Amino acid sequence: MQFPPNFLVISWTQILLFGGIGLVVLFIIAALINAGKYMARYKNFYKKLDRRITKKLNGNLLIENIVNKYATDQTNTYKSLRGSGKRAVKAYLDYFIKNLPQLVLLKSFVSPDKSKADLVILVLDESDKVVARWDKSKKLKGLIKVINKYQMLTPMIGFFYELALHIYENASFRLTNHDNGYVLSYDIVRNAKKIKRKQKPVKMTKAEIKAQEKVQKAKDKKAKKAKR
């Protein structure tokens, strides 16, 4: 007697194949969910940071106060400030050095190269050679030491005021102290202790041009709100 073929019979090979496909699909779904969570966390952190900077940490106003009220000489250093000026600048810088590295860390979770999670602030000379650098391990004391040595107080305040936006938009950022020619820049790296001795300006690729346009658009939007 012949029996009709049983199409419900599945071989072990097919079971393993379907099981493997199922696991891959689940893995992809989980990865997408996690990526979405990390992206939402990153964006929310930046928005909170940006609101705080805009409303409570106006770098331009602080610079005006330094020039008109706090500075005791023209050296453009932290040590030249009056006591009230030192307290104001310390509170300002302390907020940024605690929160910007966290922004960079969250950014690494949604970036193609997740190993790049360290923020480095660089002081360059006129030939783009690194003469000083700061990372979170050096804390506020290390940053103040750099400010005093290279007379970069007001440029550093202005640099930090705009840095979060440039990090968020993946835009390069350089700020020149025209009094002495030193330049402030930043980089996001795998290891903050291993920095190239020379930092050439980023070539203006299409992506970089677009990033700079986004930065300018955001700055213009803030300026319009401030005038209202």
N, C-alpha and C positions, 0 to 999 in steps of 0.2 A: 504494500500500500504506500502511495506517495503522499507526503504532507505538503500543503501550500507553504511557500516561503513566509517566514515570520519577520515582518519588517520592524517589529518592536525589539528584536534582539540586537543589542549594541555590544560591540566588542570592547575589551578592556582598553585597547588603543584609542578608540573613539572617546571613551569615558575620560581617559587622561587628557586627550586633546581638548575636549570641551571644558574640562576642569581647569586646564591651563589658560585657556582663552578667558574663562570667567574670572580667574585671578588677575589676569592682566587688565581686564576691564575695570575690576574693582580697584586695582592699584591706580589706574589712570584717573578714575573718579575721585578717589581719596586725595590724589596729588592736586587735582584741580580745585577741590574744596579747600585744601590747605593753602594753596597759592592765593585763592580769593581771600581767605582770612588774613594772611600776611599782608596782602595789598591793602585791605581795608584798615588794618592796624597801622600800617605805614602812613597812609593818607590821613587818617584821623590824628595821628601824632603830629604830623606836619601842620595840619590846620590849627590844632591847639597851640602849637609853637608859634605859628605865624600871627595868630590873634594876640598872643601875649606880647610878641615883639612890637606889633603895630600899636597896641593900646598902652603898654606899660614901659617899653624899652626903646624909646625913640633915640637912636644914636646921634642923629643930627642935633637934637635939643641938648643932649649931654655934651657934645662937642662945643656948642655955643656957651654952655655954662662953664666949661673948663676954661675957655678963652676969656670970658668976661668976669668969672667969679672965683674959680678954684686955683688956677695956675699962679705960682709965685715967680716964675721966670719963663723964658722962651725955649727951654730945653725939650719940651714936648715929651716929658717923662712922668711916670707915676710918682716918683719920689719928689717931684717938684710941686705936687698938689697940697693944698690945705687939707686939714683933717676931714672936713665935710666932703671934699672932692674925692679923697681916697675912699671913703665909705661908699659914695655913689658909684665910682668906677669899679670898685671891688664887687659890689652887688650886681652890676651890669655884666661884667666879664664872667663872674661865677655862674650865672644862669646859662650863658652860652657854652662854657666849657663842660658843663654837666649834660646839657641837652643835645648839642650838635653831635657828639659821638654816638649818642643813643639813636638819633635820626639816621646816621650812617649805618649803624648796626641793623636797624629795621630795613633800610634800603637794600642791604646785602641779601636779605631773605627773598627779595623779589627781583634780584639782578641775575644776569646770566652767570657771572663769576661770583659765587657766594663767598669765596675766600677773601674777597676784598671788603674788609669790614672795619678798617682803621682810618680815622681822619688825621691828617697831618697838615699843620699850618707851616708855611715856609716863608723865610725871608731871603730874598735873592738880591744879588748886587746887579750892576748895570750889564754884566756879561752873562746873566742868568745862572750864576753859580750860587749854590745854597750856602749861605753864611750862618743860618740858624734855622732850627725847626722846633716845633712844639707838637706834642701829642698828649693824650689824656694822662699818661703816666707821670708827666711833669707837673700836672696840676696848676693851680693858680700861681703859686710861687714861681714856677718855671716860666710861665707866660709873662709875669711882671718883670722878671730878669731880662727876658728878650726885649720887652718894651723899653726898659731903661737903657740897655746897652746900645740899641739902634735908634733910640729916640722916635718910637713909633706909636705913641699913645693915641693920638687922634686918628691916624690911619687905621690902627687896630680896631678902634671902636667902630669906625665906619665900615670896615671890612666885615666884622661880625654882624653888623646890622643887616647886611645883604646876603650873607653867606648861605643861610638856610634855603633861600629861594634858588640860588645857583645850584646847590646840591640837589634839591628836589627836581629841578629841570634838567639835570645832567649837563650843566653849562660850566665851562671853565671861567675862572674869575681871577683877574689881576688888578691890584690897586697900588699905584705908585705914590710914594712920599716924595713930592717934588722938592722938598727942602734938602734932602740928602741923596736922592736917587734910588734908595732901597725900594724893593717891590714886595708886596704881600701876595701870596698865592696859596692854593691848597691842593691836596691830592688825596685820593682814597686808595689805600694800598693793602696788600696782604700782611705786610710786616712793617710797622712804623719805624723800626730801627734800621731798615734797609731802604735808603732813599738814594736815588741817582744824584750825583754831585752837581749835575747841570740839568736844569729844567727848561727845555725849549718850549716856546709858546705853542699851544695846540693849533694845528692847521684847521682852517675854517672849512670843514666838510659840510655837506648838506645838513647832516644831523646837528652839527654844532651851530650852524647858522639858524636853524629852526629853534634850537634850545635858547639861543641868545634873543631871538625874537619873542619867545614866550616870556623870558625874564623881563624884557623891556615892556611888554604888554601888561604884565602883572604890576610893574613899578608905576606905569602910567595910570593904571586903575586905582592904585593906592593913593597916588597924588591927587586924583580927582576927588576921591572920598575925603581926603584931608582938607580940601578947599571948601567943602560944603559946611 
